[in-house]
Amino acid sequence: MPNNHRNHRTTKPSAAKSLREVEFRFESPTAKSVHLAGDFNEWATNSLPLRKESPGQWRTRVPLPPGPHQYRLVVDGLWVDDPTACRHADNPFGSCNCEILVQ
């Protein structure tokens, strides 16, 4: 009996498979909203909200490709550094962005 179902395998991994789930956390008991803005979302200040999970604990997960990514947090409309960021990079506004290296 002929098998009409063909199993095609590609040697090149798809873009979706090469993404890594990265968790961003922020602690602020007084914040009303926290968003993530970075080079991975064209620095949009409201497209990646963090969820408030427990009093003062905010969190989100973002699929990112391997490599360095710059970002900052937007807390109640104000640009804020991630206090847990280990790496920083100068930005054109005279301050620094946080940087994460996705493996």
C-alpha positions as CSV (number, residue, x, y, z in Angstrom):
1,M,0.0,0.0,0.0
2,P,1.6,3.3,-1.0
3,N,2.2,5.9,1.7
4,N,0.9,9.3,0.4
5,H,2.0,11.1,3.6
6,R,5.4,12.5,3.1
7,N,7.5,13.4,6.1
8,H,9.7,16.3,5.1
9,R,12.4,17.3,7.5
10,T,14.4,20.5,7.3
11,T,17.9,20.8,8.4
12,K,17.5,24.4,9.3
13,P,15.7,25.0,12.5
14,S,12.6,27.3,12.2
15,A,12.8,30.8,13.8
16,A,10.2,29.8,16.4
17,K,12.3,26.8,17.6
18,S,15.3,29.0,18.0
19,L,13.5,31.4,20.4
20,R,14.2,31.1,24.1
21,E,11.7,31.9,26.8
22,V,13.1,34.7,29.0
23,E,11.5,35.7,32.3
24,F,11.6,39.3,33.4
25,R,10.7,40.1,37.0
26,F,10.4,43.4,38.9
27,E,9.6,44.2,42.5
28,S,7.6,47.3,43.3
29,P,4.8,47.3,45.9
30,T,3.6,50.7,44.8
31,A,3.5,50.3,41.0
32,K,0.2,50.4,39.3
33,S,1.6,49.2,35.9
34,V,4.9,47.8,34.7
35,H,5.8,47.3,31.0
36,L,8.8,45.9,29.2
37,A,10.3,47.9,26.3
38,G,13.3,46.9,24.3
39,D,14.9,46.4,21.0
40,F,12.8,43.3,20.6
41,N,9.5,45.2,20.5
42,E,10.7,48.5,18.9
43,W,10.8,50.1,22.4
44,A,7.0,50.2,22.6
45,T,6.1,51.3,26.0
46,N,2.8,49.4,26.4
47,S,3.0,46.2,24.3
48,L,4.6,43.9,26.9
49,P,2.9,44.3,30.3
50,L,4.2,42.5,33.3
51,R,1.5,40.8,35.5
52,K,1.2,41.5,39.1
53,E,1.4,38.1,40.7
54,S,1.7,38.8,44.4
55,P,2.0,42.0,46.4
56,G,4.8,43.9,44.7
57,Q,5.9,41.1,42.4
58,W,5.6,41.6,38.7
59,R,6.5,39.1,36.0
60,T,6.3,38.3,32.3
61,R,7.9,35.8,29.9
62,V,9.1,36.8,26.4
63,P,10.3,34.5,23.6
64,L,13.6,36.0,22.3
65,P,16.2,34.8,19.8
66,P,19.7,34.1,21.1
67,G,22.0,37.1,21.3
68,P,22.2,40.4,23.2
69,H,19.0,42.4,23.8
70,Q,18.7,45.9,25.3
71,Y,15.6,46.8,27.3
72,R,14.2,49.0,30.1
73,L,11.1,48.9,32.2
74,V,8.3,51.5,32.1
75,V,6.8,51.8,35.6
76,D,3.7,54.0,35.8
77,G,4.9,55.8,32.7
78,L,8.5,56.4,33.8
79,W,11.5,54.7,32.3
80,V,13.3,52.6,35.0
81,D,16.3,50.4,35.0
82,D,16.0,46.7,35.9
83,P,17.8,46.5,39.3
84,T,18.7,42.9,38.6
85,A,20.4,43.6,35.3
86,C,24.1,42.6,35.3
87,R,24.9,44.3,31.9
88,H,24.3,47.8,30.6
89,A,24.8,49.6,27.4
90,D,25.0,53.3,26.6
91,N,22.0,54.7,24.8
92,P,21.7,57.8,22.6
93,F,19.8,59.7,25.3
94,G,22.7,60.0,27.7
95,S,21.7,57.2,30.0
96,C,22.0,53.4,29.9
97,N,19.8,50.5,28.8
98,C,19.8,47.2,30.5
99,E,21.1,44.3,28.5
100,I,20.5,40.6,28.6
101,L,22.4,38.0,26.7
102,V,20.1,35.1,25.6
103,Q,22.0,31.9,25.1
